[in-house]
Amino acid sequence: MPDTPAVIATPRSRVRVPLRFHDGYEVDAELVTFHGLADGQEHVAVVLGEPGPVPLVRLHSECLTGDVFGSARCDCGPQLREAVERIAERGGVLLYLRQEGRGIGLYNKLDAYALQDEGLDTYEANAALGLPEDARDYTAAAQMLRALGIGELDLLSNNPDKADQLRDLGVGVRDRVPTGVFTTAHNVRYLRAKVLQTQHTLPLAALTGLSAG
């Protein structure tokens, strides 16, 4: 179980960046980098709108295939796009965390994809490679939130583990706000696995009967 981070992270730099997405949505953001993060990774906080006392926050794990290339095998790209707009409207922070493939890295994630093509689900594929189902640790995320002065938040996530880890790390999670459901013919087995294996709050009934094409 995570402990409260012993090392205090501090903001390293802040820069304004105008963001523009493929569908034309635009918003100004402040990107914040940090000194002293526990895992030594270059995570970035994206501050959007005017955060209030209890801001809306998303912990978004990097997904090169989904975020950049628009892969239909996951829902990461649409979740990122949705989160930026919803957080900007209310005021809050998106933490962009360098934890590709639920923490196993890009090459291993692509190896897991190959095993999924043979019939394994996303968690079984990781296990077959001798890797954890989910290797992510949110200690650095808790450090980033504290460095930004955030002690309590509403978490934009379907994943109960994110809320549990933040609470264990001493961050107050008032509410967990579900994201939208972004299904394609190629990701429905992936989404069903997230519901069945790790209790993501997605409508299982709506995913039943859909199949990969």
Secondary structure as GFF3:
##gff-version 3
##sequence-region A 1 213
A	DSSP	beta_strand	10	20	.	.	.	ID=ss1
A	DSSP	beta_strand	26	35	.	.	.	ID=ss2
A	DSSP	beta_strand	44	48	.	.	.	ID=ss3
A	DSSP	beta_strand	56	61	.	.	.	ID=ss4
A	DSSP	pi_helix	64	68	.	.	.	ID=ss5
A	DSSP	alpha_helix	76	90	.	.	.	ID=ss6
A	DSSP	beta_strand	92	97	.	.	.	ID=ss7
A	DSSP	alpha_helix	100	103	.	.	.	ID=ss8
A	DSSP	alpha_helix	106	116	.	.	.	ID=ss9
A	DSSP	alpha_helix	122	128	.	.	.	ID=ss10
A	DSSP	alpha_helix	139	147	.	.	.	ID=ss11
A	DSSP	beta_strand	152	156	.	.	.	ID=ss12
A	DSSP	alpha_helix	160	168	.	.	.	ID=ss13
A	DSSP	beta_strand	172	177	.	.	.	ID=ss14
A	DSSP	alpha_helix	188	198	.	.	.	ID=ss15
A	DSSP	alpha_helix	204	207	.	.	.	ID=ss16
###
